Amino acid sequence: MNYRTFEPTGEKISLLGFGAMRLPVIGGDHNDVDEAESIAMIRKAIDSGVNYIDTAFPYHGGKSERAVGKALKGGYREKVLLADKFPLFFVKSADDVVPIFEKQLERLDTGFIDMYLLHNINKGHLKAMKECNVLPQVEKLRDAGKIGRIGFSFHDDLPLFKEVLDSYPWEFCQIQLNYMDAGFQAGVEGMKYAASKGVPVIIMEPLKGGKLTDSVPDAISRLWDKAPIKRSPAEWAFRWVADFPEALTILSGMSSMEQLDENLRILSDADAGCLTDGERALIGEVAEAYNRITPYSCTGCQYCMPCPSGVDIPECLQYRNDWEVYSHNEKMRELFNMWFAQEHRPSNCVECGACEGQCPQTLPIMKALSETAAIFE
Ligand SMILES: NC(=O)c1ccc[n+]([C@@H]2O[C@H](COP(=O)([O-])OP(=O)(O)OC[C@H]3O[C@@H](n4cnc5c(N)ncnc54)[C@H](OP(=O)(O)O)[C@@H]3O)[C@@H](O)[C@H]2O)c1
C-alpha cells in the first residue's frame, strides 16, 4: 500500500481509503448490508495496509456504521482513522447535535471518532449549519475528547468551496474528484486551493460512484484499447487521481472482495507521477468522448436560477446528462431518491419558461426537466 503524509501531524495515511457507503448487500436491498462479507472486506483491507475508514449516519440506513463498528472489533479499531459525518440535512436545532453524535458512537460501538465531518456542505446545508449553531456544538465534543479533527465534505460550486474553506480553521476536507469532474464542484482547482492553505484533502467518488466502470460505452472502450499498457477502466480512473500529490487518500466504496483486491493492487502501485503525458492525454480524450455523448451541454453557470418553482435546474440537468452518458445506470435512481429534496425535484416545473430566457447555452430546459422527471420520478 502506498501512503501519504497528513502534514499537520506527520501521520501516514493509506492512499486507498475504505468508503463504507456501498457495502455488499443481500438481495439487492440497499439497507440490508451483508455484514459477514462487509466485515471480512474491511478487515482484509486493514490487514493489507488500509488505515482510513469512512462512514456516515445515513449510509445503508444506519447499517454502515453498525457494520463498520463490528469490523473494528478485535484490535482493528486502533489500527485506523475512523471518519464519520454529522448529517447537516437532518438538523433542526442545536439540540440535535449531541443526540445524533451519541447515536453514532452507539452504532459504531466506540467512544471516539478520529475524523468528524460536517456532511455534504452546499448552500442549503450551510445555512442550516449556521442557523443551528452546529460548529460550536461539534467543537465542544472535540474539547471533551470525543472527536479528533473537524472537517467537512462538499457538494457545491468552486466559489462556495473557497468561501467555506476560508471561513473556519478546518482540519481537513473531502471533495468529489475523478477525471470527469476535474472542473466540477471543487474540482482540481479546489483541491489545489485547499492544499495550498495547508488543509488536507480526502478524495471521494474516484470512479464517479461506479459510473466510470459499470457498462462502459463501446466508444470509450475503443479509446482505452489504444493504450500501449492495458488497464481496467477502474485502474485508469484511480491513476488519474493518484497522479495528484495533493490527494491525501482516495476513498472508494467497494461492493465485492474482487473490487477490494483490485483497488488494493492499484493503489499499492499508483502514486504521484504515475501517468505519462501520453496517458494523461488519453484520459483527456476519454473525458471528451464522454462529454460528446452528453445530451444537454449545461455548464452549471446557474444563470437559470433561482427557479420560481424551486427546481434545482443545474442538478436536474446533471442527472439527465449522466443518465445518458453512463448507459442508464440504475444506481442513479437510488442516488436521486436518497439525495434530491422533494421541493427541488423536476416535477415541480410549471413550464413558466423563465429559465430558458436566461440560459447562455439556449438549452431547452423545460424539455430536459420533463425528461428528468419521467426517468427519475
Ligand atoms: N461526504 C459525502 O458527501 C460523500 C458522498 C459520496 C461518497 N462519500 C464517501 O466516499 C466514498 C467513496 O465514494 P464512492 O463510493 O462513490 O466511490 P467510487 O469508487 O467512485 O464508487 C464506488 C463504486 O465503484 C465500483 N467499483 C469500485 N471498485 C471497482 C473496481 N475495482 N472495478 C469496478 N468497479 C468498481 C462499485 O460499483 P458497483 O457496486 O456497482 O459494482 C462501487 O460501488 C463512499 O463510499 C463514501 O464513504 C461521501
The ligand as an ORCA input file, in Angstrom:
! r2SCAN-3c Opt
* xyz 0 1
  N     -19.459     13.050      2.087
  C     -20.185     12.896      1.032
  O     -20.995     13.754      0.698
  C     -19.943     11.634      0.257
  C     -20.545     11.451     -0.977
  C     -20.211     10.345     -1.689
  C     -19.300      9.441     -1.155
  N     -18.740      9.599      0.049
  C     -17.769      8.647      0.632
  O     -16.745      8.435     -0.304
  C     -16.657      7.031     -0.589
  C     -16.189      6.849     -1.993
  O     -17.175      7.274     -2.919
  P     -17.831      6.192     -3.855
  O     -18.326      5.025     -3.060
  O     -18.773      6.912     -4.732
  O     -16.523      5.684     -4.661
  P     -16.287      5.195     -6.130
  O     -15.034      4.398     -6.041
  O     -16.345      6.311     -7.092
  O     -17.515      4.239     -6.480
  C     -17.688      3.001     -5.843
  C     -18.364      2.027     -6.800
  O     -17.489      1.804     -7.899
  C     -17.498      0.450     -8.266
  N     -16.140     -0.108     -8.074
  C     -15.285      0.028     -7.018
  N     -14.112     -0.587     -7.272
  C     -14.227     -1.123     -8.514
  C     -13.358     -1.881     -9.345
  N     -12.126     -2.211     -8.962
  N     -13.812     -2.275    -10.569
  C     -15.064     -1.937    -10.994
  N     -15.935     -1.228    -10.255
  C     -15.515     -0.822     -9.030
  C     -18.513     -0.244     -7.389
  O     -19.760     -0.223     -8.088
  P     -20.781     -1.486     -8.001
  O     -21.144     -1.579     -6.554
  O     -21.916     -1.057     -8.873
  O     -20.047     -2.659     -8.504
  C     -18.593      0.663     -6.186
  O     -19.844      0.573     -5.530
  C     -18.061      6.494     -0.277
  O     -18.085      5.112     -0.115
  C     -18.374      7.276      0.959
  O     -17.702      6.705      2.067
  C     -19.041     10.702      0.750
*
